[in-house]
Every structure is written in structure tokens, then in C-alpha cells.
Amino acid sequence: MRKSGERKVSISGARSELGYVLRHLSPRRGSGSVHINVAAQQANTLLHDGHAWDEFDRAAPAATRGAIRAARTGGATLLVHASFAFVHAVEHGAALEPPLRSCVDAILECEALALSAPLPACVVRLGYLYGPHSADLCAYRTAFRLGRPYWSGLAEARQYHLHQLDAASALLAAAKSRAAGKIYYATDGRAVSFMQFMDAFAHRVGRPKPLHLPPYSQPLARLIIRKEHMQQTALAMPLRAPSPRVPGWKPKFADYRKGLDQVIEAWRDKSSPPVHK
């Protein structure tokens, strides 16, 4: 049990990458109790090839029910449920087919479960996660250094990203706010395509002109890349940052380029090795 400001923090998904960051950012003193659920957040990134969506429509609701039980058992007075900002695009009319559509349905089901829980709760929809504790981003570093191409998606499909440190601070800010019954957003506020984001990362690891898998290679690429990932990279978010933002919170890395610089710096001094489950 960790403490955040005036509220002790317990975590569902504490062994995940975001859970690791959240545990280490939580202050050690306070009173009261809040439970933060990040159990499904391993899927909330564009950095995996789609494998993190396996069984998501079954596992995520089950994990949310488990988080609710843990919150009640631990005597929490607030549940903060970490969700996915990209569903904002679907709610605003973006067409989405299976298999990612079933994942969105599960995400919305989890939010409804959290908000109808027998204790006060709020939802924080997070942008696509990245950071020095991302094993998938570390794998991209290796792939770029070997000159391998990647599935870059559409240049015009812009998404909202979020550094892991900012994600953790947003969840802790929601815990401090004691606001219940609402859905909040935490994104970096600057929509950029996966292609732009990853090319910027490639430049930082010594690959100034990374290779992109062309769209016509999709049938062959599907042998190693899941359709869900291709759907995500093609799903554009509205250009205006989603709101309302978590009360009292602002991202430290509002510019993704500064966030990527922090990743490289952390890896260089070996203070933030990737976390493997």
C-alpha cells in the first residue's frame, strides 16, 4: 500500500509497466484510501504488434471486476479506473470494424462497470503510452538499429500519446481530486501520427531514414502484425484534444519530442530499464 498526497493508494495491475511507474511515484504518507486500476493498460500503446489485444474482450471486464472487489475489500473510498483515450474517436463517429471494435466495446463495458461500482469512482482515459519502461519501445530500438522496416500506418491519422510518467501523475491527480462519477482525459494534447512519432524515435536511436512497410504489403505483413495494430494506426483522433482534462493536472511532456528525449536520456544513464512482466 502506497500513499498519494492525502490518500493511500492500492493498485490493480501493479506488476505492469504503468503499475511499476505508478508505484514509484506514489508518495509514502497520507490518510484516506484510493484504489487505481491499470490492469488493462498493457494494451494501451501503439508499440505492440497487436498481441496485447488477445482475449481482451474477456480479460479486461474480468480484471475490472477484480479491481472493484479489491477496492471494496481494502476499504477504498474512491476507485480510479484507467481507460483508453482513443475510444473518443469512435464516440465521435469514426467507423471501426472487428476485431478492434470488440475491444472498444470491452473498454466501454469496463468503464460502465467502474462507474456503477458500489463505491465512488471516476474514469481517466489515457493517451497511447510510451516511456523508458516500455519493453516494446526498447524492442523498436533494436529493430531500427538492425535496419528493419515497421508498419507506420497513415500519415494523416493523428493520435494522442502520453508519457508513462505523465500517465501516472494524471491518475494520482485524479485520486487527489476526489471527483467521482465522471470521465476525464489525460493526453499530451498534441495529435501526431504513429509514423511521425516513430520516425522521430528512430532518428534518436541512429536511424535517420527508417523504412516503412508499404500499404500494399498488408497481406504479407499480417503474418507478423495483428489487424488490431493496423486498425489502431489508421484510426485518427479529433484534432482538438479531448476533454475534460483531469482536474489540476498538466503533462510534463506536452511535446512528444521532449518525451522521447527523456526516454533516450533515461536509457543512457540506465536509470529506467524496461520492465518485463
URCORZI-V71200 format. One record per residue. N is the residue number from 1. PSI is psi as a letter, one per 20 degrees, with the letter a starting at -180 (none if undefined). OMEGA is omega in whole degrees, 0 to 359 (none if undefined). Layout:
BEGIN
N/PSI/OMEGA
N/PSI/OMEGA
END
This chain:
BEGIN
1/p/176
2/r/183
3/q/182
4/o/181
5/d/180
6/j/187
7/p/174
8/q/185
9/p/167
10/q/191
11/p/165
12/p/186
13/k/184
14/h/182
15/i/177
16/r/180
17/g/179
18/h/177
19/h/177
20/g/180
21/g/181
22/g/179
23/h/184
24/i/177
25/i/184
26/p/175
27/r/188
28/i/183
29/q/178
30/a/178
31/r/186
32/a/184
33/p/176
34/q/178
35/p/180
36/p/181
37/o/176
38/k/189
39/h/184
40/j/190
41/i/175
42/h/179
43/i/187
44/m/178
45/q/173
46/j/188
47/i/175
48/r/185
49/j/180
50/i/184
51/h/182
52/i/177
53/i/180
54/p/177
55/j/184
56/g/184
57/i/175
58/g/188
59/h/184
60/g/176
61/h/178
62/g/179
63/h/179
64/g/176
65/h/178
66/h/178
67/h/178
68/g/178
69/g/180
70/h/179
71/g/180
72/g/180
73/h/181
74/i/178
75/k/180
76/q/177
77/i/177
78/p/173
79/p/174
80/o/184
81/o/178
82/p/182
83/b/192
84/p/183
85/h/186
86/i/178
87/i/176
88/h/180
89/g/180
90/g/178
91/h/180
92/k/168
93/i/179
94/p/180
95/p/181
96/p/182
97/r/172
98/q/8
99/i/184
100/h/180
101/g/179
102/h/177
103/g/177
104/g/178
105/h/179
106/h/178
107/g/180
108/h/176
109/g/179
110/g/178
111/g/180
112/h/177
113/g/181
114/g/184
115/i/178
116/j/181
117/q/181
118/k/172
119/q/179
120/q/183
121/q/171
122/r/181
123/p/175
124/o/178
125/o/185
126/q/172
127/r/179
128/p/189
129/q/170
130/r/179
131/r/183
132/i/180
133/j/180
134/o/177
135/h/180
136/h/178
137/h/176
138/h/178
139/h/176
140/h/178
141/g/179
142/g/182
143/g/179
144/h/180
145/h/177
146/i/178
147/k/182
148/q/177
149/r/178
150/r/178
151/o/188
152/i/181
153/a/184
154/p/181
155/h/182
156/i/180
157/n/184
158/p/180
159/r/177
160/p/182
161/r/181
162/p/176
163/q/181
164/h/179
165/h/178
166/h/177
167/g/180
168/g/181
169/h/177
170/g/179
171/h/178
172/h/176
173/h/177
174/h/178
175/h/180
176/h/186
177/h/181
178/j/178
179/p/183
180/q/174
181/j/184
182/r/174
183/p/179
184/r/178
185/q/172
186/o/176
187/r/180
188/i/175
189/j/181
190/o/183
191/p/176
192/q/180
193/q/175
194/h/179
195/g/180
196/g/180
197/g/185
198/h/175
199/h/177
200/h/177
201/g/180
202/g/179
203/h/184
204/i/179
205/k/171
206/j/179
207/n/186
208/h/180
209/m/181
210/q/181
211/p/178
212/p/171
213/p/183
214/q/181
215/h/182
216/i/180
217/j/186
218/g/180
219/g/179
220/h/181
221/h/181
222/i/177
223/h/182
224/i/182
225/p/182
226/q/179
227/h/180
228/g/180
229/g/178
230/h/177
231/g/180
232/g/183
233/i/179
234/i/184
235/o/182
236/p/174
237/q/171
238/q/186
239/h/177
240/p/182
241/p/181
242/q/181
243/r/6
244/q/176
245/q/176
246/p/181
247/p/176
248/j/184
249/q/171
250/q/180
251/p/174
252/h/182
253/m/180
254/h/175
255/o/183
256/h/181
257/h/176
258/h/176
259/g/178
260/h/176
261/h/179
262/h/178
263/g/181
264/g/180
265/g/180
266/g/178
267/h/183
268/g/180
269/j/174
270/k/178
271/i/184
272/m/178
273/q/178
274/q/181
275/p/178
276/p/178
277/none/none
END
